[in-house]
Amino acid sequence: MTVPDVFAYVLDALDIETLLVCTSEEEGKRIALELAKKLGFKDVDIVFIRFQGSGARVRLRAYLNRPGDQYAWLDLEDAGR
């Protein structure tokens, strides 16, 4: 049995939320973007960040599809999934 490309099932984006240990909001932004890059995401926005004492709560949105892209999930529909 082959494992499908699970990213093909994502309509538009993935949200990743975490608490990063850092000394400022700016450092938190830099770390968050580096984290997204390390995870292999190329198109990322920081949609929320709040620095609180010893770290920053961060929510990243990693886009797999933007409007007008060739949507992988359309191929799944054509294949009858």
PEQUIRA-V880282 format. One record per residue. RES is the residue in one small letter. OMEGA is omega as a letter, one per 20 degrees, with the letter a starting at -180 (* if undefined). D_LAST is the distance of its C-alpha to the last C-alpha in whole Angstrom. Layout:
((RES	OMEGA	D_LAST) (RES	OMEGA	D_LAST))
This chain:
((m	r	15) (t	r	14) (v	a	14) (p	r	11) (d	a	13) (v	r	13) (f	r	14) (a	a	11) (y	a	10) (v	a	14) (l	a	14) (d	a	18) (a	r	20) (l	r	21) (d	r	24) (i	r	27) (e	a	30) (t	r	33) (l	a	37) (l	r	38) (v	a	42) (c	a	44) (t	r	47) (s	r	46) (e	r	43) (e	r	44) (e	r	43) (g	r	40) (k	a	38) (r	a	39) (i	a	38) (a	r	35) (l	r	34) (e	r	35) (l	r	33) (a	r	30) (k	a	31) (k	r	31) (l	r	28) (g	r	26) (f	a	26) (k	a	28) (d	a	27) (v	r	28) (d	r	30) (i	a	33) (v	r	32) (f	r	34) (i	r	37) (r	r	40) (f	a	43) (q	r	45) (g	a	48) (s	a	46) (g	a	43) (a	r	40) (r	a	37) (v	r	35) (r	r	31) (l	r	29) (r	r	26) (a	a	25) (y	r	23) (l	r	20) (n	r	19) (r	r	22) (p	r	22) (g	r	22) (d	r	20) (q	a	17) (y	a	14) (a	a	12) (w	r	9) (l	r	10) (d	r	9) (l	r	5) (e	r	6) (d	a	8) (a	r	6) (g	r	4) (r	*	0))
